Structure formats: structure tokens, C-alpha cells
Amino acid sequence: MNSRLNGGFSVIQKHPHGAGGLKGGPKASKQKITKKFIINCSQPASDKIFDVSAFEKFLHDKIKVDGLTSNLGDKVEISQSGDGKLEVIAHINFSGRYLKYLTKKYLKKQQLRDWLRVVSTSRNVYELRFFNVVNDEAEEDEE
């Protein structure tokens, strides 16, 4: 009988003592999200095979905000911090895996994907490392 009054939808009533009901009311959406990511490119940048400023421009052009590229505004900030480190600060819901994906895409575009890999060293920190080619050559010499 109650479902007819509401057009076929059931009603969720809050418990008088605060238990139950809908989770995350209007107050939950007002929280400001800030995530900080660091991409450490210092190792390949010191060997002069990786251009950090070109990578920064690539991220500016490719990061999507609200489904649009080049729409960073004040929601996503990208800056160089120190020697060969990029800092990405997002004030929206943002995934570190997306940064890793874009980094791999840039390496593929620059034809560096055969020599460099992206490794997560700790939470929200990614590092570009060389593949261990020296060890492979030493093993081949022994055979």
C-alpha cells in the first residue's frame, strides 16, 4: 500500500537513534579531496635521455578532467619539484594508475619503453627506472 503512494518506490526511513538510512548525506559531498602524486624521473633525466619539461607539457595536454583534455583549471596542478621530479596535485578524485598509464604512453611515444619502466616505490610515488640490462649481458657472457 505504501508503494502506491510513492509511485512504486520504497521509502527508507531513518531510525530515531541515527542508525540506518542513507549513507553519506549532503555533508559527505562537501569534503575537499586533495591527492598528491610524485613522479621521479631523476635517473633517466640525469643521463640526458628523458626531457622532464616535455613530459610535463604532455601531462598538461593529456590529463582528462570531467571528460575533457586540457581542462585542468585549478583542479589539477602539475609542477616540477627538484631535479627530475614532477608533482601532480589533484583537488578532485584522481587515480595514480591513470598517471602511470599516461607515463607509459609517453615512454612509448618517445620510444623509451624498451629501456625504462614505471615502478611504484611507495603510495602515490612513481619512479622511472632502467631495466637491468647489465645483468642480462653478464649472464650471456658466461654461457
N, C-alpha and C positions, 0 to 999 in steps of 0.2 A: 504494500500500500504506500509506503514511503517513497518507493522508486518512481511511482507515477507522478508524484508532486514535483520531483526534481528532473523530470524528463528522462527517466531511465538510469540516472547516475546515482550511485550510493553516496551517502554522506559520511565523512569521517568526523566524529565528534571528539573533542579534546576531553581528556579525563580531568575531573575537577582538581586533582592534585598535580597536574602538569605532565603526567605520563601519557604516552601515546600521541596520536595526532600526526600532523605532517612534520617532517624533519626539515630543518633549515628554512625558517620563515624569511621575512623581508630583511631581517638583521644580518643573516648569513651572507647575503649577496653584496653587502656594503663593505666587506673586508677588502683591503687593498692587498693585492698579490704582488710581491717583488721577488724575482728569482735572478740570481747572478751566476753566470757561467764564464769560465775562463778556458780559452783555447791556447795552449802553449805551443808556439811554433818556433821556439828559440833554437832548437837543434838544427833543423834544415835552413833556417834563416841565417845562422852564423856560417853555414857552408855556402851561402850565396846561391842556393838553388830554389829558394822559396821567397816570394815577394809578399810581405805581410800587408803592405798598403793595398796591393791589388786584391788580396783576399778579403780585406776589409770592405773594399768597394763592391766585390762580388756579393758579400753578405748583405750589404745595403740594398743591392738591386734584387736579390733573390728571396729574402725572407718575406713570407706572406703574413699579413695582419688583416684579419677579417676577410680572408679570401683574395686579397689583392697584393701583388708585389709592389715594392717601392712605396709602401703605405705605412712606414714605421711611425711617423709622427713623434709624439712624446711617449708612446707605449713601449718602444724598444730602442735602447741606446747601444751603439757599438763604438768602442774606442780602443786605442792601443794603450797598453799599460806596461811600461818597462820594455826590455829588449825582446821583441818577438812574441809578445803576449797580447792576445785580444780579449777584451772584456765585453760581454754581452749582458746588459741589464734589461730584464723584461718586467713590465708592470702589468702584464696580462698572463693568462695561463699559457705556458710555453714549455716545450719539451726539449730536453737535452739530446734526445735521439734525433730530433729534427736538425739540430746543429751538426751532429755527427754525420747525418745524411748529406747535408749541404757541403760539409768539408770534404767528404769522399767524392762528391760530384765535382767540386773544384779541382781536386787532385787528378781526377780522370780527365778533365778538360785541359789541364796543363801537362798531361802525360807523365805525371809523377806517381801514379797509383802503383806502379811496379816496384817503387823504391820506398815509398812512405806508407805508413798505416796510422789509423786514428785509434788511440787507446785511452780508455777512461782510467785515469790514475786514482781519482777519488771522486766523491759525489760532486757533480757539477763542474768537474775539471777534466778537460780532454787534452791529450798531448799527441803531437805528431812525432812518430819515431821511425827510424830506418829499419827495414827488415835486416835480420842478421845474416848478411851475405858473406861476411868474412869467415864465419864458422863453416858455411857450406863449402867454400873454396878449400879450406884446410882439410876437410873430410875427403874431398875429391883427390887431393894430392896424395893422401895416404893409400888410396886404393890402387 
